[in-house]
Amino acid sequence: MRRVAVALFLFASTLFAQNVDAALLHHFDYDQKAPLDVRNAGVEQRGDVTIYDISYASPKGGRVPAYLVVPKGKGPFAAVIWGHWYQDGSPFLNRKEFLDEAVVLAASGVVSLLTDGPIARPGFVRDPDPLGEAQINDRVQQILDMRRGADLLLARGDVDPKRLAYVGHSYNAATGAFLAGIDRRFKAFVLMAGNLSDEVDMKSKDWQEFRKQVGPEKVDAFVAKYAWLDQGNYVAHAAPASVFLQYATKEDFLTPERAREYFAIVSEPKDLKFYEAPHALNAEARRDRIAFLVKELNLKPPDPAAIARIPELVQPPPEHKN
């Protein structure tokens, strides 16, 4: 019976996804029937919460390291996929960024999947070419790996397929913007301090200086070739999912003015809030996104004291900025 329900849900998701041009969606095709090949490398117990150190097969090759955080009980549970920031110099440039937050939400009945993006995996070598194809391949892989993560969660008998959310910070906020228009299985998105529209970004002085430095013809050719990777083309079609944008006021590039331009592109229902903080955001932002998830996923509110004990995410010094 559950397989039938999930199949109908996926069929409905495909119909909704037609809001985005089919030619764009084709870039993110993958074999949903391929084996997930989930492997368990270890387990940790935190009270009634179990943290599994797992990996699963990526549609683009290799394996996706992840934490699977599971509450006590039989469910049905809500589920959240978490995408970490790509902040150079941070010890939390990996799946650990939201682990404490996921553990707190487990007490409210949430199964969480926290993955390591390609940049955080063993053997990753950064491409020095800002217009190299490696960054394109990494971006597509991250999107597909998150979609496979949704496959993994929804294959569980204890997860409610109608209560799946995504939380992403910085680079992985952009990943969420893509998912919002590509994959209709998500009910809600929290997108934190990320670039949500190349079209908006290319109006900036920073982009114009970059274009001049690298060479207008070279940059324009790259932009034309990969126009399908503009996040704004997808997050504009997030509906009926709810989208909550969180931005910092102490940013050089992702300014409140730029955030408002992103916000104008995002489909309804949506909300936007600013925080007196750097790119890492702060405890107020954490409380707000947990409250958003509680509302959207119909959760029991977690203990405020437990939320308060979650350590702050530290912003690395300026020399480590992306």
Summary of the structure (lengths in Angstrom):
residues: 322
radius of gyration: 18.8
end to end distance: 47.7
largest distance: 58.9
contacts: 1052
relative contact order: 0.14
helix: 41%
strand: 21%
